[in-house]
Amino acid sequence: MYKIKTTRLLQEVMQNYFQGFLQSSKIAWCTSAGPAELLRSFGFDVYFPENHGALLGATHKAEEYIPAAVKCGFSGHICSYTTSDIGAWLSNETPLKTHYGLEKLPQPDLIVYNTNQCREVEDWFTFYARQFNCPIAGIHPPRYLNEVGKAEVELVIKQFQGIIPACEQASGKKFDIDRFREVLKISCEASILWQKVLQTSRASPAPITFFDGTIHMGPIVVLRGTQAAVDYYKILLEELENNVSNGIGCLKEEDCRIFWDGMPIWGRLRMLSDLFLQNNTAVVASTYCNSWIFDDFDENDPFEASALAYTKIFINRSETAKMEFFKDWIIDYRVDGIIFHDSKTCFNNSNAKFGLPQRLTEETGLPTLVIEGDLCDTRFFSDAQSTTKIETFIEQIEDIKVLS
C-alpha cells in the first residue's frame, strides 16, 4: 500500500495552524485566492471560510447544515461551501471542534474577499460581516479575460491599495511596505515549491495524485506567506522526488493517466480515489490544485505582482485562455483523457457548460468525460452512475491505445 509519509507532518502543521487562533490578537478572514500576504504583513492571523466549507464536505456534514441556510433565504443552488458554512454557523456547530479543538469559528477583526473566483464570496462574507458587526473590504478584478494586460493590473493595484486603510484601522498598525515584500517573497517560495510538488506527477508512476493533492494543498491555502508552508513543502517535495528516483508511485504500473477539471467532490474523495486505483488509473493533475501556484509574485514590485497573480488565475479567465491552459497540461502531464466535473452549485468552476470539452477533443483528439456532482452537496452525485461512466471511459481510452 503506497503512502505519502509526510502526511503525518501535515496533520501536525494543520493542527498548529488552527490552534494558533486560540492565542491570536488580531484575526482576518480571507478568500482562499485573496490577499493573504497583505493581511499577514499587518500581523493578522488569517482564517479561510472556504477551507471550513471543504471540511464540512469531507466530513459528510454539509447536507445536515444546508437546509438551515436555505431556511434563512440562501438558495440551495448556490455554492454549497456558502450554504453549508452558513448553515453550520446558524446551527452553532463546526467540525473544527472535533478535529482541531476549536469550540467556534475564530472571530474576525476584519473580513477581506476577492471575487476572482466567484460573486458568491462577496455575499457569503457580507453575511458574516453583519453577524460579527465587522468591517469588510473587497477586491473586484475584471473577469473572463483572454489576457491580463496593464490596464487590468493597474485597476486591481488600486483596489489592493484601497483596502490598506481598513487593514490599518483593524490591526492598529501602519502599512509597512518592507514587511509586505518579505511576506510576498515567502509566499512565492512556498508557491513554487507547491508547483514542483505537483509536477512530480509528470513522472510515471506518479508519486502524487489529484486526490492526494487536495489534502496536501492545505498549507498553500491557509498558511500562504508563512515559513511553515515553505518548510512543509520542502519536506514533501524531497519525499516525492526520492520516490520518482526510485520508480515508486501510487501504482506500480499506470494503464491510464487522467486530468481532473473542476472542484473535488469532497464527500467522495476516498471512493473516487479507490475507483481509479482499482482500474490502474492515475489522476495525475487538476485545474483545482494548480489554482494556488502564484509564480508571478515578486517582492520587488509587490502590488503589481499581487494584482497580476490573483487576476490571471485559471478560474478568472475566458474559455479561450482556458483552452490554452488545457493544451499545455495535456502535454506536460502526458494525459490520456480529461474528466470534467460539472459541479451543480459551483457554476464558476465548472467548465463543461458551454462546449469546452467537445472543442478540446476536436482540437487535440483527447477523449473527455463529464460527470455531474457537487463540491459539498453529494445529493447531486450518483455513486453507481458515476462509477459506470468512469469505468467505461477508462475502457474506451484503453481501446484507443490498443488500436493506435
C-alpha positions, 0 to 999 in steps of 0.5 A: 500500500503506497503512502505519502509519509509526510502526511503525518507532518501535515496533520501536525502543521494543520493542527498548529495552524488552527490552534494558533487562533486560540492565542491570536490578537488580531484575526482576518478572514480571507478568500482562499485566492485573496490577499493573504500576504497583505493581511499577514504583513499587518500581523493578522492571523488569517482564517479561510471560510472556504477551507471550513466549507471543504471540511464540512464536505469531507466530513459528510456534514454539509447536507445536515447544515444546508437546509438551515441556510436555505431556511434563512433565504440562501438558495440551495443552488448556490455554492454549497461551501456558502450554504453549508458554512452558513448553515453550520454557523446558524446551527452553532456547530463546526467540525473544527471542534472535533478535529482541531479543538476549536469550540467556534469559528475564530472571530474576525477583526476584519473580513477581506474577499476577492471575487476572482473566483466567484460573486458568491464570496462577496455575499457569503462574507457580507453575511458574516460581516453583519453577524460579527458587526465587522468591517469588510473590504473587497477586491473586484478584478475584471473577469473572463479575460483572454489576457491580463494586460496593464490596464487590468493590473493597474485597476486591481493595484488600486483596489489592493491599495484601497483596502490598506486603510481598513487593514490599518484601522483593524490591526492598529498598525501602519502599512509597512511596505518592507514587511509586505515584500518579505511576506510576498517573497515567502509566499512565492517560495512556498508557491513554487515549491507547491508547483514542483510538488505537483509536477512530480506527477509528470513522472510515471508512476506518479508519486502524487495524485489529484486526490492526494493533492487536495489534502496536501494543498492545505498549507498553500491555502491557509498558511500562504506567506508563512515559513511553515508552508515553505518548510512543509513543502520542502519536506514533501517535495524531497519525499516525492522526488526520492520516490520518482528516483526510485520508480515508486508511485501510487501504482506500480504500473499506470494503464491510464493517466487522467486530468481532473477539471473542476472542484473535488467532490469532497464527500467522495474523495476516498471512493473516487480515489479507490475507483481509479486505483482499482482500474490502474488509473492515475489522476495525475493533475487538476485545474483545482490544485494548480489554482494556488501556484502564484509564480508571478509574485515578486517582492520587488514590485509587490502590488503589481505582482499581487494584482497580476497573480490573483487576476490571471488565475485559471478560474478568472479567465475566458474559455479561450485562455482556458483552452490554452491552459488545457493544451499545455497540461495535456502535454506536460502531464502526458494525459490520456483523457480529461474528466470534467466535473460539472459541479451543480452549485459551483457554476464558476468552476465548472467548465463543461457548460458551454462546449469546452470539452467537445472543442478540446477533443476536436482540437487535440483528439483527447477523449473527455468525460463529464460527470455531474456532482457537487463540491459539498452537496453529494445529493447531486452525485450518483455513486453507481452512475458515476462509477459506470461512466468512469469505468467505461471511459477508462475502457474506451481510452484503453481501446484507443491505445490498443488500436493506435 
